[in-house]
């Protein structure tokens, strides 16, 4: 039935826990910036980070403010009169992500589900309101990257779900028809509602067993093998 399978990345496929509140994170980032001549103390760096983030969010033309976090870290160099190479900015962004990540792992059944769909010669895509620099790196880290034909992140598209423009851009990019597409996510309002409005089929990964009839399928968390059976029955 479906040709194109869109998976929301975090929480749906990947279980990640982050914590941005530890003060030592900013101490470590000060060292990194200092190596390139941008001298900060921890409090100054954290405050400048928040100020720059707020300013960039305010400049976003999207209904749901969307930014690329690389722009924040680039400007933190510029504040100190340093014009960094792109690779240095990208490196410190990855370092920041590493420092705030407490744990990251795949949800149960993910690889079996993706392999089963790919073995049917279907197209798999990532959709996410997160940063592509994080997402691509973590897909590779967890061994998922090669399952997907393409990955779409809000940081690259300049728009975030639940704006329908996100999914419209994705479908227009590949000249897809909604009837050929199914979106899988645990985020009902943020991801599945716009998908349904665009006439795409939907799968809600739910925290409970209560059936919600507004979605095409509902599957409880950690029961992705059930989803595999349902999807493959419609694609055989």
Secondary structure, DSSP 8 states (H G I E B T S, - for coil): --SEEEEE-BTTTEEEEE----HHHHHHHHHHHHHTT----HHHHHHHHHHHHHHHHHH--SSS----HHHHHHHHHHHTT----HHHHHHHHHHHHHHHEEEEEE-TTHHHHHHHHHTTT-EEEEEESS-HHHHHHHHHHTT-GGG-SEEEEHHHHT--TTSHHHHHHHHHHHT--GGGEEEEES-IIIIIHHHHHTT-EEEEEESS----TTSSEEEETT-HHHHHHHHHHHH-
